[in-house]
Amino acid sequence: MDNRPIGVFDSGLGGLTSVKELMRRLPQESIVYFGDTGRVPYGTRSDETITKYVFQDIRFLLNFDIKLIIIACGTASSVALEKVQQAFNIPIIGVVYPAASQAVNISTTGKIGIIGTPGTINSGSYIRIIKELAPDAKTFSKACPLFVPLVENGYTMNEVARLVAQEYLGPLKDKCVDTLIMGCTHYPLLKNTIEGIMGKEVRLIDPGAETAKYVKQLLIDKNMLGQSGIVPTYKYFVSDCIENFSRLGSLFLEKEITQSVEKIDIEKY
Ligand code: DGL
């Protein structure tokens, strides 16, 4: 048993898709969340810059005596996971493996689409794991750089979002994929829009939610679950404007988070 909190971070709001699922599956676990809102997006930056940011994000979270870190960001997981796993003496889990393995498990035709930030798609991270698990799978990927700013501005279900999604997803629909990995943790917030273009028969994989499931099993296996019945604490930190994060974050989480958001200077870490 381990009552220390779980640390979760992302470049912004996207990692809340993982937090929401953690709260549902592991209601006794306390969470410290960091959204690097002052430096979002990560997905269009160089590997070197992303790696520097990820090290800073982890050093910040380590101030809270956490038991495990979830990199709730497809880009950071794709670019920096192995480096930080080697550098820090704490379990660090990325979103790519849990999402890729779920896609392989549920795809019946083996035609798997992957959408993500340019950083994620250029890294080839999802394809590498899919091919390891299912060498015959056929993968089709597409970078969708405008999706993150749409989500960060709350444009998840309007006509603008639909037009952008149509532009990005049309080619994947033409390939007849039966499973689509929404390979950036911001994208599940556009789920209805994405589903509207791809059709309901295409299975959509939410990497943050898959990672929450994976982490639950890991905590069980390592005997690191928090004590059941305990009242958890949730702390949120951002590197820029609190109001936007609180307002949109509360909407996405379906839970009021206004009281507990603090702004920090991430450059100090
Ligand atoms: N939510 C992130 C991801 O999963 C980051 C998006 C970004 O900052 O570009 O890739």
Boltz pocket constraint, residues with backbone or C-beta under 6 A from the ligand:
constraints:
  - pocket:
      binder: B
      contacts: [[A, 10], [A, 11], [A, 12], [A, 14], [A, 15], [A, 40], [A, 41], [A, 42], [A, 43], [A, 44], [A, 72], [A, 73], [A, 74], [A, 75], [A, 76], [A, 117], [A, 120], [A, 148], [A, 183], [A, 184], [A, 185], [A, 186]]
      max_distance: 6.0
